[in-house]
Amino acid sequence: MKFPLRLLPVGGMHCVKIEGVSVLLCRTESGIYAVENRCTHVNAALYGGTIEGEAIRCPMHGLKFDLKTGEPFTMGRMDNLTTYEVRIEDDNILIGEDEA
């Protein structure tokens, strides 16, 4: 799946569908990340949350997840977000196979 790089500014996010799964693209100062658009706490969409450095904060409960690894920044029994490989080719963001 590919998405035009010019449509995702630094600090921006955009949802795409990959094989029926909603995937959230996030662009930070240091890179572009793709994670499943689903908070593992209550299955709420992460779209509309806040990008904070290399993390995404859930808009529903405020939980934070590392965009690189998908790991939650909370103690307890929280599952990691599913992450996807991202690369840039010909001014497009290419979202690849599941890494997690």
C-alpha positions as a Markdown table, in Angstrom:
| # | Residue | x | y | z |
|---|---|---|---|---|
| 1 | Met | 0.0 | 0.0 | 0.0 |
| 2 | Lys | 1.3 | 3.5 | -0.8 |
| 3 | Phe | 0.4 | 7.0 | 0.3 |
| 4 | Pro | 1.8 | 10.3 | -1.1 |
| 5 | Leu | 4.4 | 11.7 | 1.3 |
| 6 | Arg | 3.4 | 15.3 | 0.5 |
| 7 | Leu | -0.1 | 14.6 | 2.1 |
| 8 | Leu | 1.4 | 13.8 | 5.5 |
| 9 | Pro | 3.1 | 16.8 | 7.1 |
| 10 | Val | 5.3 | 16.6 | 10.2 |
| 11 | Gly | 3.0 | 16.3 | 13.2 |
| 12 | Gly | 0.2 | 14.9 | 11.0 |
| 13 | Met | -1.7 | 11.6 | 10.9 |
| 14 | His | -3.8 | 9.8 | 8.3 |
| 15 | Cys | -5.8 | 6.6 | 8.3 |
| 16 | Val | -5.5 | 4.0 | 5.5 |
| 17 | Lys | -7.0 | 0.5 | 5.1 |
| 18 | Ile | -4.7 | -2.5 | 4.6 |
| 19 | Glu | -6.5 | -5.8 | 4.0 |
| 20 | Gly | -9.5 | -4.5 | 6.0 |
| 21 | Val | -7.5 | -3.2 | 8.9 |
| 22 | Ser | -7.4 | 0.5 | 9.8 |
| 23 | Val | -3.8 | 1.6 | 9.9 |
| 24 | Leu | -2.7 | 5.0 | 11.3 |
| 25 | Leu | 0.2 | 6.8 | 9.6 |
| 26 | Cys | 2.0 | 9.3 | 11.9 |
| 27 | Arg | 4.8 | 11.6 | 10.9 |
| 28 | Thr | 7.2 | 13.0 | 13.5 |
| 29 | Glu | 10.3 | 15.1 | 13.3 |
| 30 | Ser | 12.4 | 11.9 | 13.1 |
| 31 | Gly | 10.3 | 9.6 | 10.8 |
| 32 | Ile | 7.1 | 8.1 | 9.7 |
| 33 | Tyr | 5.4 | 5.3 | 11.5 |
| 34 | Ala | 2.4 | 3.0 | 10.9 |
| 35 | Val | 0.4 | 1.4 | 13.7 |
| 36 | Glu | -3.0 | -0.3 | 13.9 |
| 37 | Asn | -5.5 | 2.4 | 14.5 |
| 38 | Arg | -6.8 | 0.8 | 17.7 |
| 39 | Cys | -6.0 | 1.4 | 21.3 |
| 40 | Thr | -5.4 | -1.9 | 22.9 |
| 41 | His | -7.2 | -0.7 | 26.1 |
| 42 | Val | -10.7 | -0.4 | 24.8 |
| 43 | Asn | -10.4 | -0.8 | 21.0 |
| 44 | Ala | -10.9 | 3.0 | 20.5 |
| 45 | Ala | -9.5 | 4.6 | 17.4 |
| 46 | Leu | -6.2 | 6.4 | 17.9 |
| 47 | Tyr | -6.9 | 8.8 | 15.0 |
| 48 | Gly | -7.5 | 12.2 | 16.5 |
| 49 | Gly | -5.1 | 11.6 | 19.4 |
| 50 | Thr | -2.0 | 13.6 | 20.0 |
| 51 | Ile | 1.5 | 12.9 | 18.6 |
| 52 | Glu | 4.0 | 13.6 | 21.4 |
| 53 | Gly | 7.6 | 13.1 | 20.2 |
| 54 | Glu | 7.7 | 9.5 | 19.1 |
| 55 | Ala | 4.4 | 8.5 | 20.8 |
| 56 | Ile | 0.7 | 8.6 | 20.2 |
| 57 | Arg | -1.8 | 9.5 | 22.9 |
| 58 | Cys | -5.2 | 7.9 | 22.7 |
| 59 | Pro | -7.9 | 10.5 | 22.5 |
| 60 | Met | -10.4 | 8.5 | 24.6 |
| 61 | His | -8.3 | 7.7 | 27.7 |
| 62 | Gly | -5.0 | 9.4 | 27.3 |
| 63 | Leu | -2.9 | 6.3 | 27.2 |
| 64 | Lys | 0.4 | 6.6 | 25.3 |
| 65 | Phe | 2.1 | 4.2 | 22.9 |
| 66 | Asp | 5.5 | 4.2 | 21.4 |
| 67 | Leu | 5.2 | 4.6 | 17.7 |
| 68 | Lys | 8.4 | 2.7 | 16.9 |
| 69 | Thr | 7.7 | -0.4 | 19.0 |
| 70 | Gly | 3.9 | -0.2 | 19.7 |
| 71 | Glu | 4.6 | -0.6 | 23.4 |
| 72 | Pro | 2.4 | 1.2 | 25.9 |
| 73 | Phe | 3.9 | 3.6 | 28.3 |
| 74 | Thr | 1.8 | 2.3 | 31.2 |
| 75 | Met | 2.2 | -0.4 | 33.7 |
| 76 | Gly | -0.2 | -3.3 | 33.7 |
| 77 | Arg | -1.6 | -5.8 | 31.2 |
| 78 | Met | -1.7 | -3.7 | 28.0 |
| 79 | Asp | -1.0 | -5.2 | 24.7 |
| 80 | Asn | 1.4 | -3.6 | 22.2 |
| 81 | Leu | 0.0 | -1.9 | 19.1 |
| 82 | Thr | 0.5 | -3.8 | 15.9 |
| 83 | Thr | 3.3 | -1.9 | 13.9 |
| 84 | Tyr | 4.0 | -2.0 | 10.2 |
| 85 | Glu | 7.2 | -1.5 | 8.2 |
| 86 | Val | 7.4 | 1.9 | 6.5 |
| 87 | Arg | 9.7 | 3.1 | 3.8 |
| 88 | Ile | 9.9 | 6.0 | 1.4 |
| 89 | Glu | 10.2 | 5.4 | -2.4 |
| 90 | Asp | 9.6 | 8.0 | -5.2 |
| 91 | Asp | 7.9 | 10.5 | -2.8 |
| 92 | Asn | 5.5 | 7.8 | -1.6 |
| 93 | Ile | 5.1 | 6.2 | 1.8 |
| 94 | Leu | 5.1 | 2.4 | 1.4 |
| 95 | Ile | 3.5 | 0.4 | 4.2 |
| 96 | Gly | 4.8 | -3.2 | 4.2 |
| 97 | Glu | 4.5 | -6.3 | 6.2 |
| 98 | Asp | 3.5 | -6.5 | 9.9 |
| 99 | Glu | 6.5 | -6.3 | 12.1 |
| 100 | Ala | 4.9 | -7.0 | 15.5 |
